[in-house]
């Protein structure tokens, strides 16, 4: 499959690849790797307006999405511009309404909390209606359960659910996780990934390591 094909599933308009969708837009602070997709039963082409919320550019933060991510219907990312200043007596955003209110204290002088980028690793699955809050990092290979609210970082290869989302299970033990993170299979050439699909879907970590060694994709231990 070509990574620049907007609708990757023949005959269906309910799934889009995010990288070509973003590249044809004027949005500059949302980035996505190859083959990451969003599915929506209505119109997935509205991802940047309906699923990346409060993206006004005031906070100078990014949404960074890795490769081979799967985002289900209703997944939402709340950018840092959603937040109000909270260090004073009132949280009301007077300056947003302009006029004398903005003259009294310009929006640029508001004591907003500073946030890091939202970072979604490679091979991450966000299930139905997941919400990701500002500044959160979700590690490679993580799975977030339906309707979860991710308010803090999620480690690689974890399964997290709830509001706020909590890790309930590790997909692999520490040794296997380390090997997977070392392999970085998502960075292989697409022809090698296509050869490895049966192992990626049904194989064990050791099988994938053996494949990588056979194809000179990782250093063979001494």
C-alpha angles and dihedrals in degrees: 000000000000115000093218096057108114096204105038099181113074112241096007129102097183096088130056134183106238101215097062090039091055094042092059091051131077093238110118104176098061116079130179135184127231120295097008108138144190123211123201129166090219116036118331090185087079091067095117094051102034103033105031099062133193091010097157096141095239096118096047090225128141138218106223117190123187130217127290095016120156118210119187129212114299099017108154136191118203109208121213092256087076091075128094127215108266106177095087133061095269131043093197112126097226095167093059089073094056127210119078091347091061091043090054091058121354117226089243089065096053113116096239118174112251117238136194121234121280104251123192113188128219123289093016121157117206108188130211117322098352115165120208117200127216120288096014125143119203112195129231116287096011124147122210117198125234118288093006121149111218107207100156137033119291118209122235118279093012129135112221131180140170141044105314092022115242128188110253100170144010114231092214138012120261096266094050092045090053091051092049093049089049092050095052088190091183088070094057119106112273092246090058091046090052090053090050097048095105090052093044091053103035109008134096124249090253090056091054091048090052090050091050092050092047091053096041092247094131135024114268112236116247 
